[in-house]
Amino acid sequence: MLLTGCSIQNYKMTHSVYNNLAILAWVVTFLLMVSLLSIASCVAIGYFFFQLYNTRFNPPKPVWRNLHFDMIKSLEQNFKSDNVNSNDGKSNEWNMLFFNFECCGVDNVYGTTNDFDNTSWCTTSGSCQKTNSQIPKSCCKNENEFDYETAHSNCHASVNPGTYHEKGSYSVIKREIKKRRKEVHKAFDDFLASAITVGMLMVTYGALEIAFLILLFCKQCKKSTQTNPTTAQNQTQHSSTRNNTSTDTVNNVHVQFNERTQFTPM
């Protein structure tokens, strides 16, 4: 009975440890899967917006041609003054574009014949129409919105090379769009690398955690199956005593049976 009780106790302890470790393993696995799904979702969302941005800011050649056409049309229809203090908001936007990005017109400017020839600034009213200027003063080098009015006539009137910004705004805008696209590419690559690194670390941590739980379970099972030496000795002595008692009882019964057989009258 004592041996049976110990076996039942060891079984219950092993079964309890197994249940606890199994629950812990399931919890770790569940948290690991949730974390990995969260990372995968973030990567998927980031990739979606990256593709959306890439499509918008990396257009095909027809889109670039349309952009160039629209810029020429906008300049011809909206540029009316090189005075940044005027009430013409669209003309001011063009002038500030020339100031901030050090450019002039839409296409590159190489002389007195340029993109401004068909603007109302040259055809209807303005310093160009009065032949005082061939390009806006906002195109002159070393000038800004505060002191552009003192720009030298060699720049805005004679259009001498070296005195004005030759590059057009179309190439500048195209360059800026490509620059921003490269920055977005780099940011997404960094984000993807970070997400992969975090994911690998989480997978490694989860694998180590599960391996640790397995080792702990195996160790506990091994300890449960090994009987304590004192308990084993007591169990052995108890078993020996029971065996001796059983043997003595059998012998006594056998002797009594023989005696009765010998004295039985014939």
N, C-alpha and C positions, 0 to 999 in steps of 0.2 A: 504493500500500500504506500509506503514512504517513497519507493522508487517511482511508482506511478504518479504520485503527487508532485514530485520534483519534475518529472517529465512534462506534466501538464502545466506547471508553473513556468518552466523554460519555454514551452510552446507559446503560452500566452504572452510572455515578455518578448519573444522573437516576433510574434505576430503584431504586437503593439508597435514595436520599433519599425517593423516593415511598413505598417500603415502610416506612421508619422513621416518616415522618409519618403514614402510614395507621394503623400500629400505635398510635402515640401518640394519634391522634384516637379510635380505638376504645376505648382505655383511658380517656380523658377522658369519652367518652360513657357508657361502662359505669359509671364511678364516679358520674357525674351521675345516671344512672337509678337506681342503688342508693340514692343519697342521697334522691332525690325519693320513691322507694317507701318508704323508712324514714319520711320525714316524713308521707307519706300514711297509713301504718299507724298512726303515733302519733296523728294527727288522728282516724282512724276509731275507735281504741280510746278516745280521750278523749271522742269524741262518744257512743259506746256507754254509757260510764259516766255521762256527763252526762244522757243520756236516762233511764238507770236511776235516777239520783238525782232527776231532775226528776219522774219518775213516783211515786217514793216520797214526796217532800216537797212535791209540788204535787197532792195528791189531789183528786178531785171532791167536790162538796158532800155526797153520801151518806157519804163517808168522814169528813168533818168532823163530821157528825151522829153517826156511830158513836163518834167520839172523845169528843164531849161526853157521850154516854150512858155510855160506859165510865168516864169521869172521875167522873161523879155516882155511879155504882154503886160505884166504888172508894172514894170518900170516905165514903159511907154505911156500907160494910162494914168498912173498915179504920181509920178515924180513931177512936181511943179515948182519946187523951190529948193535952193541949197541953204536956206536960212533956217536953222534949227529952232529959232524962236517964233516961227510962223505958226499959224493955227492949223496948218495942213498936217494932220497926224501921220498919214501914209508917207508923205515926203520926209518927215522927220525920222520915220522908221528906217527908210533907206539911208539917210544921212548917218544915223547912228550905227547902222550896219557897216558903212564905209569906215567910220571912225574906229569902231571896236575891233574889226577884223582886218583892218589895213588893206582894203580892197577898193575897187572902183568899177561901176557898171555891173553887167552880168558876165560878159565875156572879157577877156583881157583887153586893156586899152593900150594902143600903140601910137596914137596921134590924135589929131583934131577930128577925124572921122571915127565915130564910136557909137555905143548904144544909146547915148543921150540925144542923138540927132533927131529922133522921131518922138521925143517926149514933148509935152506941152511947155516945158521949161525952155526948150529951144524953138519950138514952132509957134507958140502963142504969146507967152509973156515970160519974162525972167531975164536974168543976166546973160544967159546963153542966147536968147532971142535978140538981145541988144548987142550981141557980139562982144560983150565984155568978158565972157568966159566960154570955154569949150568943154570943160568938165567941172563938176561941183568943187568948191573949196574943201569940202569934206574928204575929197580924194587926195589932197596934198599931204606930203610927208611932214612929220613933226608938228602936226596940227591936231587940236582936239575941239570939243564943242564949246570951249570957253574962249579960245583965241583964234579960231579959224578965219575970222573976218580980216585978219592982217596977213593972210596967206599971200605969197609973192605971185605976181602976174606970170612969171615964168612957168609956174605950175598950172594954174587954172585957165590962163589965157593962151599962152604959147604951147603948153603941154610939152615942155622939154623933158626928155628922158632923165630919170633920176630924181625928179622933183615931185613925183606923184607915185601912187601905188598902182602898178600895172596890172596885177592879177585881178581877175573878175570875181564877183561874189559867188557865181555858180560853182567854180572850182573850190572855193573856200567852204561853202556849205556841204558840198560832196565830201570834202576831206574831213569835216567835222562829224558828219554822219558815220563815216567809216571808222573814225577814231572812237566815237561812242560805241559803235558795234564791237570793236576790239575790246573795249573796257568791259562790256557786258559779257563777251565770250570769256574773258579772263575771270570775271567775278563768278560766272556759272561754273567754270572749271574748278575754281577754288572751292566753291560750295559742294560740287560733286565729289571732289577729293576728300573734303572734310566728312561728308556723309558716309562715304565708303570706309574711311578710317574708323569713324565711330561705330559703324555697323560691324566691322571686323573685330573691333575691341569687344563689342557686346556679345558677338558670337563666341569669341574666345573665352570671355568671362563665363558665359552660360555653359559652355562645354566643360570648363574646369569645375564649375559648381556641380554639374551633374556627375562628373567623374568623382568628385569628392564625396558626394552622397552615396555613390555606388560603393566606393571603398569603405565608407563608414558603415554601410549596411552589411557588407561582407565581413568586416571586422566584428560587428555586433553579433552576427550569426555564428561566427567562429567561437566567440566567447560564450555564447548561449549553449552551444553544443558540448563545450568542455565542462565537465563536472568538477566541482571543487574537491581537492584531495581529501579533506576531512570528511566531507559528505560521502565521497566514494568509499572511504575506509569504513565509515559507519554502515553504509549500505552493504558492503561486503561482509562485515561482521554479523549484521542482522540476518543476511541471507544464509551465512554459515550456521548461525545459531538455529535458524529455522530448519535447515537441512539436518543438523544433528538431532534436533528434537524429533523430527519426522522419522529419522533412522532408529532412534531409541524406541519410539512408540511402536514401530513395525517389529522390532526385535522382541519387545515385551509381549506383543500379541502372539508372535510366533512361538515363544517359549510356553506361554500359557496354553496354547493350542496343543503343543506336544505333550505337556503334562497331563492334560485331560485325556488325550488319546492313550497314554500309557496306563492310566488307572481305570480306564473304562472296563467293566466286567465283560467277559466273553459270553 
